[in-house]
């Protein structure tokens, strides 16, 4: 429990993406969508950690274009806690910058790195696992949360785990970490099925818990250029340098993910197997795993169904009537409607590309 | 040719129906939809006969609720030519009333009875067949147009034809009529297939051509109650009786179709086999027979398709994006969207009933 006082939650809320078109648009990415409730996904993420983490220790990393809207969503989060990336630089830089900021406030700061556009079915279980993760992190381990697979998913990276870590000093750790044997790329279906049967593979959730001091050491070791840039940025900010200077420093940072730049290289990385009903909600199809009606449909908004099962039926504007549909995705928004089979939602990007080619930019 | 001078075109435009929901609504029936062009179906019907029939001889029979809108659509049709049925009484009464009106203007009047919500691909061929029909009608025959089947349609009534009528006096009759052996109910699929192979069956188009005097004789014979009511109505109108009186007379008329009340009973009915690309456009599915793009899709409005074939994709409001669809119907309107497989569009009525049950009357 004592560890919670050091925990800083970092919401990664800078993502773009068109896979949820037409609901997501260029200026309205997934984390701002209302998929599972009347709240946006980033609000859901915030609400999950708020029972244990006060606003003063919630950080939000985002892009210039989204910062104002996020600040409006979270008026109680101090403005200083919003890390605005003037240009997209993937996750390693913003985590390093956030870690530096936390370290200055608390030398024992623990960072919970939380993607802001995921779904978690059981928030209590999530906090329970997070608590165990903070206990591991306090000892200097870099903890990832790995999700026990429920089906042969081909859309996720996997983590192969090995033995238990050494016996924790704190016997209250309920969810014990395992050594990581390997990070594994997204598999094909047969491989995913073999992972599922093997029982030693977990989905890589992208959720990390680590001491700020630990991650900065790793950055120094594996991404020394980034470490220097972070130092420079902190100095520049203290000296109130202008936006151009800050922009120049950000643009010098390597455009690299924390997974690729640190996790897959570093020593002392562990994983806690968890089962709190997780999805990265990568495409519309992902919602079929979380049906909301008695016919296995995911339904949102004003929808009427007749003899329809296993569909995603989403309306943010007007009535959607589905008759005799199976495994389809139908999304109704104010200006645009998408209809496609659920197993082809990964091709929505191609459709958006087609809109660009045809110069139908009003729908992007 | 001389016969054209006697032809009065009667547009039957009183129909209701919800099979084209959500585009058709209770106050916006099929004949007012823009399916094949930027014009409504009733305008298409009007335009087809206008090359041969002047506005003075175009009559429109419709309901009280639709009269104003139809008059606005056809400002050049004399107001006297609009027959407003104060309550729905099917086709026999309005045809009889129209025939009476025409007869008073021209004792040799020929009536072309035209449903106003059908599709005809080849309007020139249609007029050519109509011309032959008027020549037959002038001799006192009641002529129906029968469509040579192109597929085993189960949604239409059929006409079995026999021998040719006697040699026409006018050798210019290009499309000669046949005796009718029987009117046949909508068949099941196997029966429809046997009709198609037999070559002696035609689709009953519901298009009739007949002398006004002839049909009134038949009405007197087969529906004497209607004949009396028509006489009474004409007298009442001449005497400028009030709306209540007229309403009472209309409500006394039998609620019966001309097919059932006259055609299937009368002598001297003939059929002209025709092939001008006809459909009664009974459901959304019917549109799949008239594809508009290179992938066999019927497309209307702002639609983008990727890898989609054999669909009906209709948008009257905003963009519709179809990805990987086959044999589906998607209809996007301002307040409501319908998605269903093409072979289930006959169940759209059930869906509309469901809306009524749920008291979602704003979508009816």
Interface residues (C-beta under 8 A of the other chain):
Chain A: X22 X304 X306 X315 X318 X319 X320 X321 X322 X323 X324 X325 X328 X330 X332 X334 X335 X336 X337 X338 X339 X340 X341 X344 X347 X348 X350 X351 X354 X355 X358 X360 X363
Chain B: X22 X304 X306 X315 X318 X319 X320 X321 X322 X323 X324 X325 X328 X330 X332 X334 X335 X336 X337 X338 X339 X340 X341 X344 X347 X348 X350 X351 X354 X355 X358 X360 X363
